[in-house]
Amino acid sequence: MLADLGQQLNFPPEIAVTTLRPDLVLWSPSLKSVYIIELTVPWESSTEEAYECKKLRYTDLAADAQQRGWRAKIYPVEVGCRGFVASFTTRLLKDLGICGQALRQTIRAVSEAAERSSHWIWIKWKDPCWA
């Protein structure tokens, strides 16, 4: 697993060569499977548009990986800025094997994190010390 946290993610070259940097890459060399995950926190009315935009952005990368023998899936993950968790996000969690109570707890935690973060940004946006 690679995540674009604190540093620039370099996509694994054994899967495909690209300058694109998704937020998260999960892969298994033994299964030749890769999940390309991109997080978006749009306004709730824009989740479908955000999904299509992110999916389109990584379509060529997934095709390149598939040409090299990898099973590639693109997962744009949308969590609305007011805490709405889109069905695409739930689909990813289920594909990763998260189900039942763990799924409900994860969705609730993701929703609350989006709300807290959006609230913090709203409070800070006028703060002259915050750049």
Backbone atoms as SQL, in Angstrom:
CREATE TABLE atoms (id INTEGER PRIMARY KEY, chain TEXT, resi INTEGER, resn TEXT, atom TEXT, x REAL, y REAL, z REAL);
INSERT INTO atoms VALUES
  (1, 'A', 1, 'MET', 'N', 0.844, -1.176, 0.000),
  (2, 'A', 1, 'MET', 'CA', 0.000, 0.000, 0.000),
  (3, 'A', 1, 'MET', 'C', 0.889, 1.238, 0.000),
  (4, 'A', 2, 'LEU', 'N', 0.520, 2.199, -0.803),
  (5, 'A', 2, 'LEU', 'CA', 1.164, 3.506, -0.813),
  (6, 'A', 2, 'LEU', 'C', 0.094, 4.562, -0.623),
  (7, 'A', 3, 'ALA', 'N', 0.414, 5.588, 0.158),
  (8, 'A', 3, 'ALA', 'CA', -0.523, 6.693, 0.366),
  (9, 'A', 3, 'ALA', 'C', 0.199, 8.009, 0.134),
  (10, 'A', 4, 'ASP', 'N', -0.526, 8.966, -0.399),
  (11, 'A', 4, 'ASP', 'CA', 0.020, 10.288, -0.691),
  (12, 'A', 4, 'ASP', 'C', -0.140, 11.167, 0.551),
  (13, 'A', 5, 'LEU', 'N', 0.558, 10.797, 1.624),
  (14, 'A', 5, 'LEU', 'CA', 0.503, 11.529, 2.882),
  (15, 'A', 5, 'LEU', 'C', 1.898, 12.029, 3.232),
  (16, 'A', 6, 'GLY', 'N', 2.058, 13.323, 3.275),
  (17, 'A', 6, 'GLY', 'CA', 3.331, 13.895, 3.696),
  (18, 'A', 6, 'GLY', 'C', 4.434, 13.830, 2.654),
  (19, 'A', 7, 'GLN', 'N', 4.201, 13.126, 1.584),
  (20, 'A', 7, 'GLN', 'CA', 5.191, 13.035, 0.516),
  (21, 'A', 7, 'GLN', 'C', 4.472, 12.707, -0.779),
  (22, 'A', 8, 'GLN', 'N', 5.147, 12.929, -1.891),
  (23, 'A', 8, 'GLN', 'CA', 4.538, 12.603, -3.173),
  (24, 'A', 8, 'GLN', 'C', 4.577, 11.103, -3.388),
  (25, 'A', 9, 'LEU', 'N', 3.441, 10.555, -3.735),
  (26, 'A', 9, 'LEU', 'CA', 3.352, 9.137, -4.026),
  (27, 'A', 9, 'LEU', 'C', 3.908, 8.874, -5.417),
  (28, 'A', 10, 'ASN', 'N', 4.765, 7.890, -5.528),
  (29, 'A', 10, 'ASN', 'CA', 5.242, 7.445, -6.833),
  (30, 'A', 10, 'ASN', 'C', 4.562, 6.119, -7.126),
  (31, 'A', 11, 'PHE', 'N', 3.797, 6.093, -8.201),
  (32, 'A', 11, 'PHE', 'CA', 3.056, 4.892, -8.564),
  (33, 'A', 11, 'PHE', 'C', 4.036, 3.744, -8.792),
  (34, 'A', 12, 'PRO', 'N', 3.710, 2.534, -8.323),
  (35, 'A', 12, 'PRO', 'CA', 4.642, 1.399, -8.476),
  (36, 'A', 12, 'PRO', 'C', 4.975, 1.113, -9.944),
  (37, 'A', 13, 'PRO', 'N', 6.240, 1.239, -10.336),
  (38, 'A', 13, 'PRO', 'CA', 6.601, 1.080, -11.747),
  (39, 'A', 13, 'PRO', 'C', 6.399, -0.335, -12.282),
  (40, 'A', 14, 'GLU', 'N', 6.334, -1.342, -11.393),
  (41, 'A', 14, 'GLU', 'CA', 6.091, -2.702, -11.884),
  (42, 'A', 14, 'GLU', 'C', 4.653, -2.866, -12.387),
  (43, 'A', 15, 'ILE', 'N', 3.767, -1.931, -12.018),
  (44, 'A', 15, 'ILE', 'CA', 2.375, -1.975, -12.468),
  (45, 'A', 15, 'ILE', 'C', 2.211, -1.151, -13.744),
  (46, 'A', 16, 'ALA', 'N', 2.688, 0.070, -13.716),
  (47, 'A', 16, 'ALA', 'CA', 2.632, 0.965, -14.884),
  (48, 'A', 16, 'ALA', 'C', 3.515, 2.172, -14.607),
  (49, 'A', 17, 'VAL', 'N', 3.986, 2.793, -15.655),
  (50, 'A', 17, 'VAL', 'CA', 4.810, 3.992, -15.527),
  (51, 'A', 17, 'VAL', 'C', 3.911, 5.198, -15.795),
  (52, 'A', 18, 'THR', 'N', 3.873, 6.115, -14.827),
  (53, 'A', 18, 'THR', 'CA', 2.998, 7.268, -14.940),
  (54, 'A', 18, 'THR', 'C', 3.496, 8.401, -14.055),
  (55, 'A', 19, 'THR', 'N', 3.057, 9.598, -14.361),
  (56, 'A', 19, 'THR', 'CA', 3.317, 10.740, -13.493),
  (57, 'A', 19, 'THR', 'C', 2.109, 11.034, -12.598),
  (58, 'A', 20, 'LEU', 'N', 1.014, 10.303, -12.810),
  (59, 'A', 20, 'LEU', 'CA', -0.170, 10.482, -11.974),
  (60, 'A', 20, 'LEU', 'C', 0.118, 9.996, -10.551),
  (61, 'A', 21, 'ARG', 'N', -0.527, 10.657, -9.600),
  (62, 'A', 21, 'ARG', 'CA', -0.319, 10.314, -8.186),
  (63, 'A', 21, 'ARG', 'C', -1.667, 10.177, -7.483),
  (64, 'A', 22, 'PRO', 'N', -2.271, 9.003, -7.527),
  (65, 'A', 22, 'PRO', 'CA', -3.519, 8.839, -6.784),
  (66, 'A', 22, 'PRO', 'C', -3.249, 8.956, -5.288),
  (67, 'A', 23, 'ASP', 'N', -4.317, 9.179, -4.523),
  (68, 'A', 23, 'ASP', 'CA', -4.155, 9.329, -3.076),
  (69, 'A', 23, 'ASP', 'C', -3.729, 8.036, -2.392),
  (70, 'A', 24, 'LEU', 'N', -4.169, 6.906, -2.925),
  (71, 'A', 24, 'LEU', 'CA', -3.874, 5.615, -2.305),
  (72, 'A', 24, 'LEU', 'C', -3.783, 4.550, -3.385),
  (73, 'A', 25, 'VAL', 'N', -2.800, 3.664, -3.255),
  (74, 'A', 25, 'VAL', 'CA', -2.657, 2.534, -4.165),
  (75, 'A', 25, 'VAL', 'C', -2.519, 1.282, -3.310),
  (76, 'A', 26, 'LEU', 'N', -3.423, 0.339, -3.523),
  (77, 'A', 26, 'LEU', 'CA', -3.355, -0.967, -2.865),
  (78, 'A', 26, 'LEU', 'C', -3.078, -1.991, -3.962),
  (79, 'A', 27, 'TRP', 'N', -2.064, -2.832, -3.770),
  (80, 'A', 27, 'TRP', 'CA', -1.804, -3.816, -4.804),
  (81, 'A', 27, 'TRP', 'C', -1.242, -5.095, -4.218),
  (82, 'A', 28, 'SER', 'N', -1.440, -6.164, -4.974),
  (83, 'A', 28, 'SER', 'CA', -0.948, -7.485, -4.604),
  (84, 'A', 28, 'SER', 'C', -0.218, -8.071, -5.799),
  (85, 'A', 29, 'PRO', 'N', 1.115, -8.189, -5.715),
  (86, 'A', 29, 'PRO', 'CA', 1.855, -8.783, -6.836),
  (87, 'A', 29, 'PRO', 'C', 1.449, -10.241, -7.099),
  (88, 'A', 30, 'SER', 'N', 1.134, -10.985, -6.050),
  (89, 'A', 30, 'SER', 'CA', 0.773, -12.393, -6.247),
  (90, 'A', 30, 'SER', 'C', -0.568, -12.543, -6.958),
  (91, 'A', 31, 'LEU', 'N', -1.502, -11.633, -6.694),
  (92, 'A', 31, 'LEU', 'CA', -2.809, -11.669, -7.358),
  (93, 'A', 31, 'LEU', 'C', -2.826, -10.825, -8.636),
  (94, 'A', 32, 'LYS', 'N', -1.768, -10.044, -8.849),
  (95, 'A', 32, 'LYS', 'CA', -1.688, -9.100, -9.980),
  (96, 'A', 32, 'LYS', 'C', -2.937, -8.215, -10.005),
  (97, 'A', 33, 'SER', 'N', -3.254, -7.660, -8.838),
  (98, 'A', 33, 'SER', 'CA', -4.433, -6.833, -8.664),
  (99, 'A', 33, 'SER', 'C', -4.019, -5.499, -8.048),
  (100, 'A', 34, 'VAL', 'N', -4.629, -4.412, -8.543),
  (101, 'A', 34, 'VAL', 'CA', -4.314, -3.084, -8.024),
  (102, 'A', 34, 'VAL', 'C', -5.592, -2.279, -7.903),
  (103, 'A', 35, 'TYR', 'N', -5.719, -1.567, -6.773),
  (104, 'A', 35, 'TYR', 'CA', -6.812, -0.617, -6.553),
  (105, 'A', 35, 'TYR', 'C', -6.204, 0.773, -6.593),
  (106, 'A', 36, 'ILE', 'N', -6.740, 1.613, -7.461),
  (107, 'A', 36, 'ILE', 'CA', -6.317, 3.010, -7.573),
  (108, 'A', 36, 'ILE', 'C', -7.409, 3.833, -6.893),
  (109, 'A', 37, 'ILE', 'N', -7.066, 4.487, -5.781),
  (110, 'A', 37, 'ILE', 'CA', -8.067, 5.163, -4.963),
  (111, 'A', 37, 'ILE', 'C', -7.760, 6.660, -4.906),
  (112, 'A', 38, 'GLU', 'N', -8.785, 7.453, -5.192),
  (113, 'A', 38, 'GLU', 'CA', -8.642, 8.907, -5.184),
  (114, 'A', 38, 'GLU', 'C', -9.758, 9.507, -4.333),
  (115, 'A', 39, 'LEU', 'N', -9.396, 10.269, -3.332),
  (116, 'A', 39, 'LEU', 'CA', -10.360, 10.873, -2.413),
  (117, 'A', 39, 'LEU', 'C', -10.763, 12.257, -2.886),
  (118, 'A', 40, 'THR', 'N', -12.080, 12.529, -2.820),
  (119, 'A', 40, 'THR', 'CA', -12.615, 13.842, -3.133),
  (120, 'A', 40, 'THR', 'C', -13.629, 14.198, -2.053),
  (121, 'A', 41, 'VAL', 'N', -13.602, 15.453, -1.613),
  (122, 'A', 41, 'VAL', 'CA', -14.573, 15.931, -0.628),
  (123, 'A', 41, 'VAL', 'C', -15.334, 17.088, -1.264),
  (124, 'A', 42, 'PRO', 'N', -16.324, 16.751, -2.110),
  (125, 'A', 42, 'PRO', 'CA', -17.082, 17.793, -2.808),
  (126, 'A', 42, 'PRO', 'C', -18.298, 18.240, -2.005),
  (127, 'A', 43, 'TRP', 'N', -18.968, 19.251, -2.513),
  (128, 'A', 43, 'TRP', 'CA', -20.287, 19.600, -2.006),
  (129, 'A', 43, 'TRP', 'C', -21.187, 18.422, -2.384),
  (130, 'A', 44, 'GLU', 'N', -22.133, 18.077, -1.537),
  (131, 'A', 44, 'GLU', 'CA', -22.935, 16.875, -1.733),
  (132, 'A', 44, 'GLU', 'C', -23.596, 16.793, -3.104),
  (133, 'A', 45, 'SER', 'N', -24.036, 17.900, -3.643),
  (134, 'A', 45, 'SER', 'CA', -24.699, 17.887, -4.949),
  (135, 'A', 45, 'SER', 'C', -23.724, 17.604, -6.090),
  (136, 'A', 46, 'SER', 'N', -22.429, 17.587, -5.818),
  (137, 'A', 46, 'SER', 'CA', -21.422, 17.384, -6.858),
  (138, 'A', 46, 'SER', 'C', -20.731, 16.031, -6.784),
  (139, 'A', 47, 'THR', 'N', -21.243, 15.091, -5.983),
  (140, 'A', 47, 'THR', 'CA', -20.537, 13.817, -5.819),
  (141, 'A', 47, 'THR', 'C', -20.467, 13.028, -7.122),
  (142, 'A', 48, 'GLU', 'N', -21.546, 13.001, -7.884),
  (143, 'A', 48, 'GLU', 'CA', -21.549, 12.246, -9.145),
  (144, 'A', 48, 'GLU', 'C', -20.559, 12.853, -10.138),
  (145, 'A', 49, 'GLU', 'N', -20.535, 14.167, -10.241),
  (146, 'A', 49, 'GLU', 'CA', -19.600, 14.856, -11.133),
  (147, 'A', 49, 'GLU', 'C', -18.160, 14.612, -10.704),
  (148, 'A', 50, 'ALA', 'N', -17.892, 14.668, -9.411),
  (149, 'A', 50, 'ALA', 'CA', -16.540, 14.422, -8.898),
  (150, 'A', 50, 'ALA', 'C', -16.105, 12.985, -9.203),
  (151, 'A', 51, 'TYR', 'N', -17.040, 12.044, -9.042),
  (152, 'A', 51, 'TYR', 'CA', -16.750, 10.642, -9.328),
  (153, 'A', 51, 'TYR', 'C', -16.326, 10.472, -10.786),
  (154, 'A', 52, 'GLU', 'N', -17.117, 11.001, -11.696),
  (155, 'A', 52, 'GLU', 'CA', -16.826, 10.857, -13.125),
  (156, 'A', 52, 'GLU', 'C', -15.496, 11.502, -13.502),
  (157, 'A', 53, 'CYS', 'N', -15.216, 12.668, -12.934),
  (158, 'A', 53, 'CYS', 'CA', -13.969, 13.377, -13.222),
  (159, 'A', 53, 'CYS', 'C', -12.757, 12.559, -12.774),
  (160, 'A', 54, 'LYS', 'N', -12.802, 12.045, -11.559),
  (161, 'A', 54, 'LYS', 'CA', -11.669, 11.265, -11.027),
  (162, 'A', 54, 'LYS', 'C', -11.527, 9.935, -11.761),
  (163, 'A', 55, 'LYS', 'N', -12.637, 9.292, -12.077),
  (164, 'A', 55, 'LYS', 'CA', -12.582, 8.018, -12.793),
  (165, 'A', 55, 'LYS', 'C', -11.932, 8.223, -14.160),
  (166, 'A', 56, 'LEU', 'N', -12.332, 9.269, -14.852),
  (167, 'A', 56, 'LEU', 'CA', -11.770, 9.579, -16.163),
  (168, 'A', 56, 'LEU', 'C', -10.267, 9.868, -16.071),
  (169, 'A', 57, 'ARG', 'N', -9.870, 10.548, -15.016),
  (170, 'A', 57, 'ARG', 'CA', -8.460, 10.907, -14.845),
  (171, 'A', 57, 'ARG', 'C', -7.549, 9.679, -14.807),
  (172, 'A', 58, 'TYR', 'N', -8.029, 8.571, -14.226),
  (173, 'A', 58, 'TYR', 'CA', -7.191, 7.386, -14.049),
  (174, 'A', 58, 'TYR', 'C', -7.511, 6.243, -15.005),
  (175, 'A', 59, 'THR', 'N', -8.395, 6.469, -15.973),
  (176, 'A', 59, 'THR', 'CA', -8.784, 5.411, -16.913),
  (177, 'A', 59, 'THR', 'C', -7.603, 4.916, -17.736),
  (178, 'A', 60, 'ASP', 'N', -6.794, 5.815, -18.258),
  (179, 'A', 60, 'ASP', 'CA', -5.637, 5.397, -19.064),
  (180, 'A', 60, 'ASP', 'C', -4.617, 4.636, -18.220),
  (181, 'A', 61, 'LEU', 'N', -4.418, 5.059, -16.993),
  (182, 'A', 61, 'LEU', 'CA', -3.487, 4.361, -16.102),
  (183, 'A', 61, 'LEU', 'C', -3.965, 2.931, -15.851),
  (184, 'A', 62, 'ALA', 'N', -5.246, 2.763, -15.590),
  (185, 'A', 62, 'ALA', 'CA', -5.792, 1.417, -15.371),
  (186, 'A', 62, 'ALA', 'C', -5.639, 0.567, -16.632),
  (187, 'A', 63, 'ALA', 'N', -5.860, 1.172, -17.792),
  (188, 'A', 63, 'ALA', 'CA', -5.710, 0.443, -19.062),
  (189, 'A', 63, 'ALA', 'C', -4.259, 0.007, -19.262),
  (190, 'A', 64, 'ASP', 'N', -3.309, 0.877, -18.932),
  (191, 'A', 64, 'ASP', 'CA', -1.887, 0.523, -19.038),
  (192, 'A', 64, 'ASP', 'C', -1.552, -0.645, -18.117),
  (193, 'A', 65, 'ALA', 'N', -2.065, -0.599, -16.901),
  (194, 'A', 65, 'ALA', 'CA', -1.820, -1.686, -15.948),
  (195, 'A', 65, 'ALA', 'C', -2.420, -2.994, -16.465),
  (196, 'A', 66, 'GLN', 'N', -3.607, -2.917, -17.041),
  (197, 'A', 66, 'GLN', 'CA', -4.256, -4.118, -17.569),
  (198, 'A', 66, 'GLN', 'C', -3.483, -4.696, -18.749),
  (199, 'A', 67, 'GLN', 'N', -2.911, -3.835, -19.571),
  (200, 'A', 67, 'GLN', 'CA', -2.084, -4.315, -20.694),
  (201, 'A', 67, 'GLN', 'C', -0.841, -5.036, -20.198),
  (202, 'A', 68, 'ARG', 'N', -0.419, -4.704, -18.980),
  (203, 'A', 68, 'ARG', 'CA', 0.752, -5.359, -18.391),
  (204, 'A', 68, 'ARG', 'C', 0.360, -6.558, -17.529),
  (205, 'A', 69, 'GLY', 'N', -0.918, -6.964, -17.626),
  (206, 'A', 69, 'GLY', 'CA', -1.358, -8.173, -16.941),
  (207, 'A', 69, 'GLY', 'C', -1.952, -7.980, -15.559),
  (208, 'A', 70, 'TRP', 'N', -2.216, -6.756, -15.153),
  (209, 'A', 70, 'TRP', 'CA', -2.776, -6.469, -13.834),
  (210, 'A', 70, 'TRP', 'C', -4.288, -6.291, -13.937),
  (211, 'A', 71, 'ARG', 'N', -4.994, -6.712, -12.917),
  (212, 'A', 71, 'ARG', 'CA', -6.423, -6.435, -12.789),
  (213, 'A', 71, 'ARG', 'C', -6.515, -5.118, -12.026),
  (214, 'A', 72, 'ALA', 'N', -6.900, -4.059, -12.720),
  (215, 'A', 72, 'ALA', 'CA', -6.900, -2.715, -12.127),
  (216, 'A', 72, 'ALA', 'C', -8.324, -2.215, -11.928),
  (217, 'A', 73, 'LYS', 'N', -8.577, -1.661, -10.755),
  (218, 'A', 73, 'LYS', 'CA', -9.865, -1.041, -10.458),
  (219, 'A', 73, 'LYS', 'C', -9.623, 0.384, -9.973),
  (220, 'A', 74, 'ILE', 'N', -10.428, 1.288, -10.482),
  (221, 'A', 74, 'ILE', 'CA', -10.357, 2.690, -10.069),
  (222, 'A', 74, 'ILE', 'C', -11.488, 2.939, -9.084),
  (223, 'A', 75, 'TYR', 'N', -11.149, 3.511, -7.950),
  (224, 'A', 75, 'TYR', 'CA', -12.141, 3.834, -6.934),
  (225, 'A', 75, 'TYR', 'C', -12.049, 5.303, -6.547),
  (226, 'A', 76, 'PRO', 'N', -12.803, 6.167, -7.227),
  (227, 'A', 76, 'PRO', 'CA', -12.939, 7.520, -6.716),
  (228, 'A', 76, 'PRO', 'C', -13.811, 7.443, -5.451),
  (229, 'A', 77, 'VAL', 'N', -13.337, 8.001, -4.380),
  (230, 'A', 77, 'VAL', 'CA', -14.040, 7.951, -3.097),
  (231, 'A', 77, 'VAL', 'C', -14.541, 9.350, -2.780),
  (232, 'A', 78, 'GLU', 'N', -15.850, 9.484, -2.723),
  (233, 'A', 78, 'GLU', 'CA', -16.447, 10.779, -2.424),
  (234, 'A', 78, 'GLU', 'C', -17.080, 10.750, -1.047),
  (235, 'A', 79, 'VAL', 'N', -16.680, 11.719, -0.246),
  (236, 'A', 79, 'VAL', 'CA', -17.307, 11.963, 1.049),
  (237, 'A', 79, 'VAL', 'C', -17.629, 13.441, 1.052),
  (238, 'A', 80, 'GLY', 'N', -18.907, 13.767, 1.078),
  (239, 'A', 80, 'GLY', 'CA', -19.323, 15.158, 0.999),
  (240, 'A', 80, 'GLY', 'C', -18.799, 15.984, 2.156),
  (241, 'A', 81, 'CYS', 'N', -18.621, 17.260, 1.915),
  (242, 'A', 81, 'CYS', 'CA', -18.047, 18.144, 2.933),
  (243, 'A', 81, 'CYS', 'C', -18.931, 18.259, 4.177),
  (244, 'A', 82, 'ARG', 'N', -20.203, 17.863, 4.076),
  (245, 'A', 82, 'ARG', 'CA', -21.091, 17.869, 5.241),
  (246, 'A', 82, 'ARG', 'C', -21.325, 16.465, 5.777),
  (247, 'A', 83, 'GLY', 'N', -20.498, 15.497, 5.326),
  (248, 'A', 83, 'GLY', 'CA', -20.535, 14.160, 5.892),
  (249, 'A', 83, 'GLY', 'C', -21.257, 13.098, 5.091),
  (250, 'A', 84, 'PHE', 'N', -21.810, 13.443, 3.933),
  (251, 'A', 84, 'PHE', 'CA', -22.489, 12.442, 3.115),
  (252, 'A', 84, 'PHE', 'C', -21.468, 11.485, 2.512),
  (253, 'A', 85, 'VAL', 'N', -21.656, 10.187, 2.734),
  (254, 'A', 85, 'VAL', 'CA', -20.759, 9.165, 2.198),
  (255, 'A', 85, 'VAL', 'C', -21.433, 8.559, 0.968),
  (256, 'A', 86, 'ALA', 'N', -20.837, 8.777, -0.203),
  (257, 'A', 86, 'ALA', 'CA', -21.420, 8.317, -1.461),
  (258, 'A', 86, 'ALA', 'C', -21.376, 6.793, -1.560),
  (259, 'A', 87, 'SER', 'N', -22.255, 6.260, -2.379),
  (260, 'A', 87, 'SER', 'CA', -22.349, 4.802, -2.537),
  (261, 'A', 87, 'SER', 'C', -21.051, 4.207, -3.099),
  (262, 'A', 88, 'PHE', 'N', -20.288, 4.993, -3.848),
  (263, 'A', 88, 'PHE', 'CA', -19.021, 4.509, -4.393),
  (264, 'A', 88, 'PHE', 'C', -18.039, 4.184, -3.264),
  (265, 'A', 89, 'THR', 'N', -18.094, 4.979, -2.217),
  (266, 'A', 89, 'THR', 'CA', -17.223, 4.759, -1.058),
  (267, 'A', 89, 'THR', 'C', -17.613, 3.464, -0.364),
  (268, 'A', 90, 'THR', 'N', -18.911, 3.265, -0.195),
  (269, 'A', 90, 'THR', 'CA', -19.396, 2.034, 0.425),
  (270, 'A', 90, 'THR', 'C', -19.003, 0.826, -0.413),
  (271, 'A', 91, 'ARG', 'N', -19.080, 0.953, -1.726),
  (272, 'A', 91, 'ARG', 'CA', -18.701, -0.144, -2.624),
  (273, 'A', 91, 'ARG', 'C', -17.235, -0.529, -2.422),
  (274, 'A', 92, 'LEU', 'N', -16.347, 0.454, -2.310),
  (275, 'A', 92, 'LEU', 'CA', -14.935, 0.167, -2.075),
  (276, 'A', 92, 'LEU', 'C', -14.751, -0.587, -0.761),
  (277, 'A', 93, 'LEU', 'N', -15.375, -0.093, 0.295),
  (278, 'A', 93, 'LEU', 'CA', -15.234, -0.742, 1.597),
  (279, 'A', 93, 'LEU', 'C', -15.696, -2.191, 1.550),
  (280, 'A', 94, 'LYS', 'N', -16.807, -2.438, 0.870),
  (281, 'A', 94, 'LYS', 'CA', -17.310, -3.815, 0.737),
  (282, 'A', 94, 'LYS', 'C', -16.352, -4.671, -0.076),
  (283, 'A', 95, 'ASP', 'N', -15.793, -4.105, -1.157),
  (284, 'A', 95, 'ASP', 'CA', -14.821, -4.855, -1.966),
  (285, 'A', 95, 'ASP', 'C', -13.567, -5.190, -1.179),
  (286, 'A', 96, 'LEU', 'N', -13.253, -4.359, -0.188),
  (287, 'A', 96, 'LEU', 'CA', -12.093, -4.624, 0.669),
  (288, 'A', 96, 'LEU', 'C', -12.419, -5.609, 1.794),
  (289, 'A', 97, 'GLY', 'N', -13.674, -6.069, 1.840),
  (290, 'A', 97, 'GLY', 'CA', -14.064, -7.067, 2.822),
  (291, 'A', 97, 'GLY', 'C', -14.621, -6.507, 4.116),
  (292, 'A', 98, 'ILE', 'N', -14.894, -5.226, 4.148),
  (293, 'A', 98, 'ILE', 'CA', -15.464, -4.615, 5.349),
  (294, 'A', 98, 'ILE', 'C', -16.976, -4.735, 5.244),
  (295, 'A', 99, 'CYS', 'N', -17.600, -5.346, 6.239),
  (296, 'A', 99, 'CYS', 'CA', -19.040, -5.558, 6.174),
  (297, 'A', 99, 'CYS', 'C', -19.657, -5.500, 7.572),
  (298, 'A', 100, 'GLY', 'N', -20.976, -5.550, 7.612),
  (299, 'A', 100, 'GLY', 'CA', -21.699, -5.586, 8.875),
  (300, 'A', 100, 'GLY', 'C', -21.447, -4.370, 9.743),
  (301, 'A', 101, 'GLN', 'N', -21.247, -4.622, 11.027),
  (302, 'A', 101, 'GLN', 'CA', -21.042, -3.536, 11.981),
  (303, 'A', 101, 'GLN', 'C', -19.767, -2.748, 11.677),
  (304, 'A', 102, 'ALA', 'N', -18.728, -3.428, 11.230),
  (305, 'A', 102, 'ALA', 'CA', -17.481, -2.730, 10.891),
  (306, 'A', 102, 'ALA', 'C', -17.707, -1.743, 9.750),
  (307, 'A', 103, 'LEU', 'N', -18.544, -2.119, 8.780),
  (308, 'A', 103, 'LEU', 'CA', -18.865, -1.217, 7.668),
  (309, 'A', 103, 'LEU', 'C', -19.606, 0.010, 8.178),
  (310, 'A', 104, 'ARG', 'N', -20.619, -0.205, 9.006),
  (311, 'A', 104, 'ARG', 'CA', -21.390, 0.920, 9.542),
  (312, 'A', 104, 'ARG', 'C', -20.506, 1.844, 10.385),
  (313, 'A', 105, 'GLN', 'N', -19.623, 1.279, 11.185),
  (314, 'A', 105, 'GLN', 'CA', -18.730, 2.096, 12.018),
  (315, 'A', 105, 'GLN', 'C', -17.746, 2.880, 11.153),
  (316, 'A', 106, 'THR', 'N', -17.247, 2.255, 10.111),
  (317, 'A', 106, 'THR', 'CA', -16.299, 2.937, 9.217),
  (318, 'A', 106, 'THR', 'C', -16.975, 4.091, 8.494),
  (319, 'A', 107, 'ILE', 'N', -18.176, 3.856, 7.983),
  (320, 'A', 107, 'ILE', 'CA', -18.910, 4.923, 7.289),
  (321, 'A', 107, 'ILE', 'C', -19.189, 6.077, 8.246),
  (322, 'A', 108, 'ARG', 'N', -19.590, 5.765, 9.473),
  (323, 'A', 108, 'ARG', 'CA', -19.851, 6.814, 10.456),
  (324, 'A', 108, 'ARG', 'C', -18.572, 7.600, 10.770),
  (325, 'A', 109, 'ALA', 'N', -17.443, 6.897, 10.927),
  (326, 'A', 109, 'ALA', 'CA', -16.171, 7.568, 11.233),
  (327, 'A', 109, 'ALA', 'C', -15.726, 8.458, 10.078),
  (328, 'A', 110, 'VAL', 'N', -15.887, 7.981, 8.851),
  (329, 'A', 110, 'VAL', 'CA', -15.509, 8.770, 7.671),
  (330, 'A', 110, 'VAL', 'C', -16.383, 10.019, 7.583),
  (331, 'A', 111, 'SER', 'N', -17.672, 9.847, 7.802),
  (332, 'A', 111, 'SER', 'CA', -18.611, 10.968, 7.759),
  (333, 'A', 111, 'SER', 'C', -18.255, 12.021, 8.804),
  (334, 'A', 112, 'GLU', 'N', -17.998, 11.583, 10.013),
  (335, 'A', 112, 'GLU', 'CA', -17.654, 12.518, 11.094),
  (336, 'A', 112, 'GLU', 'C', -16.334, 13.222, 10.828),
  (337, 'A', 113, 'ALA', 'N', -15.363, 12.510, 10.268),
  (338, 'A', 113, 'ALA', 'CA', -14.074, 13.133, 9.949),
  (339, 'A', 113, 'ALA', 'C', -14.240, 14.224, 8.896),
  (340, 'A', 114, 'ALA', 'N', -15.080, 13.975, 7.893),
  (341, 'A', 114, 'ALA', 'CA', -15.328, 14.992, 6.863),
  (342, 'A', 114, 'ALA', 'C', -15.998, 16.217, 7.465),
  (343, 'A', 115, 'GLU', 'N', -16.975, 15.996, 8.326),
  (344, 'A', 115, 'GLU', 'CA', -17.660, 17.123, 8.974),
  (345, 'A', 115, 'GLU', 'C', -16.704, 17.943, 9.840),
  (346, 'A', 116, 'ARG', 'N', -15.903, 17.262, 10.653),
  (347, 'A', 116, 'ARG', 'CA', -14.941, 17.970, 11.529),
  (348, 'A', 116, 'ARG', 'C', -13.938, 18.765, 10.704),
  (349, 'A', 117, 'SER', 'N', -13.434, 18.160, 9.652),
  (350, 'A', 117, 'SER', 'CA', -12.438, 18.832, 8.814),
  (351, 'A', 117, 'SER', 'C', -13.027, 20.037, 8.102),
  (352, 'A', 118, 'SER', 'N', -14.233, 19.883, 7.562),
  (353, 'A', 118, 'SER', 'CA', -14.885, 21.008, 6.890),
  (354, 'A', 118, 'SER', 'C', -15.169, 22.133, 7.872),
  (355, 'A', 119, 'HIS', 'N', -15.577, 21.788, 9.075),
  (356, 'A', 119, 'HIS', 'CA', -15.837, 22.801, 10.108),
  (357, 'A', 119, 'HIS', 'C', -14.550, 23.542, 10.457),
  (358, 'A', 120, 'TRP', 'N', -13.462, 22.818, 10.604),
  (359, 'A', 120, 'TRP', 'CA', -12.174, 23.437, 10.938),
  (360, 'A', 120, 'TRP', 'C', -11.744, 24.392, 9.826),
  (361, 'A', 121, 'ILE', 'N', -11.883, 23.966, 8.573),
  (362, 'A', 121, 'ILE', 'CA', -11.520, 24.835, 7.447),
  (363, 'A', 121, 'ILE', 'C', -12.398, 26.078, 7.438),
  (364, 'A', 122, 'TRP', 'N', -13.688, 25.913, 7.701),
  (365, 'A', 122, 'TRP', 'CA', -14.612, 27.051, 7.739),
  (366, 'A', 122, 'TRP', 'C', -14.186, 28.054, 8.808),
  (367, 'A', 123, 'ILE', 'N', -13.781, 27.563, 9.960),
  (368, 'A', 123, 'ILE', 'CA', -13.348, 28.439, 11.053),
  (369, 'A', 123, 'ILE', 'C', -12.046, 29.152, 10.687),
  (370, 'A', 124, 'LYS', 'N', -11.135, 28.452, 10.056),
  (371, 'A', 124, 'LYS', 'CA', -9.789, 28.978, 9.776),
  (372, 'A', 124, 'LYS', 'C', -9.680, 29.842, 8.524),
  (373, 'A', 125, 'TRP', 'N', -10.651, 29.825, 7.626),
  (374, 'A', 125, 'TRP', 'CA', -10.443, 30.460, 6.336),
  (375, 'A', 125, 'TRP', 'C', -10.210, 31.954, 6.424),
  (376, 'A', 126, 'LYS', 'N', -10.657, 32.603, 7.481),
  (377, 'A', 126, 'LYS', 'CA', -10.407, 34.044, 7.637),
  (378, 'A', 126, 'LYS', 'C', -9.222, 34.349, 8.529),
  (379, 'A', 127, 'ASP', 'N', -8.620, 33.342, 9.100),
  (380, 'A', 127, 'ASP', 'CA', -7.492, 33.526, 10.014),
  (381, 'A', 127, 'ASP', 'C', -6.258, 33.955, 9.191),
  (382, 'A', 128, 'PRO', 'N', -5.715, 35.156, 9.464),
  (383, 'A', 128, 'PRO', 'CA', -4.564, 35.630, 8.668),
  (384, 'A', 128, 'PRO', 'C', -3.308, 34.770, 8.851),
  (385, 'A', 129, 'CYS', 'N', -3.224, 34.029, 9.950),
  (386, 'A', 129, 'CYS', 'CA', -2.049, 33.168, 10.183),
  (387, 'A', 129, 'CYS', 'C', -2.132, 31.855, 9.427),
  (388, 'A', 130, 'TRP', 'N', -3.301, 31.537, 8.884),
  (389, 'A', 130, 'TRP', 'CA', -3.489, 30.266, 8.193),
  (390, 'A', 130, 'TRP', 'C', -3.322, 30.485, 6.700),
  (391, 'A', 131, 'ALA', 'N', -2.349, 29.852, 6.141),
  (392, 'A', 131, 'ALA', 'CA', -2.100, 30.016, 4.702),
  (393, 'A', 131, 'ALA', 'C', -2.481, 28.765, 3.967);
